[in-house]
Amino acid sequence: MFIEKSNVIKTHIIKLEKDSDLLDSLTLYAEENNIQAAEINFIGAVQSAKVLYFNQEKKKYDEHIMDQPYEVLSGIGNISLLDDKPFVHVHIVLADSTGKAYGGHLDKGTKVWLIEAFIHEVDSKNLVRKFDENICLSVWS
C-alpha cells in the first residue's frame, strides 16, 4: 500500500488550443512548468480520440481509434515522475452525438476542439513510477 499526505501548492488553470493533441499538450505544459506531482481534471470536446484499454489477461493495451467529434464528460488523472520526467496519466470519458459514452486511457492522437483543465500541483517528491513486472505497468513505487 502507498500512502502519502500532501498539500496543493498551486492550481494551474489552462485552456488547450483547437487542433492540438490533448496528451501532448498536457505533457508539454507539465514539462515546461516542472510539475512533478499533480491531479488533473478537465472537460470540453475533441474532434477525434484515441483511447486504450489495458487487457489484464494479455498484459497489454488494446487501442481504440474514435474518428468523430465527442463531448468530454470527464478527464481525470495525475502527473508523477517516470524516468525523471513528468508523466501524465489520464482516463477520459467521451459521449457521442446520441449520448452514448465511451472511455479509456488517454493516448496520443486525441485532437482537441476545446479543453478547459485544472492541474492541482501538490508538494510531493515521492510520486515516482517504476515498472511492476507482476502487472506489466509503470506504477507509483
Buried (B, 14 or more C-beta within 10 A) or exposed (E): EEEEEEEEEEEBEBEBEEEBBBBBBBBBBBEEBEBBBBBBBBBBBBBBBBBBEBEEEEEEBEEBEBEEBBBBBBBBBBBBBBEEEBBBBBBBBBBEEEEEEBBBBBBEBBBBBBBBBBBBBBEBEEBBBEEEEEEEBBEBE
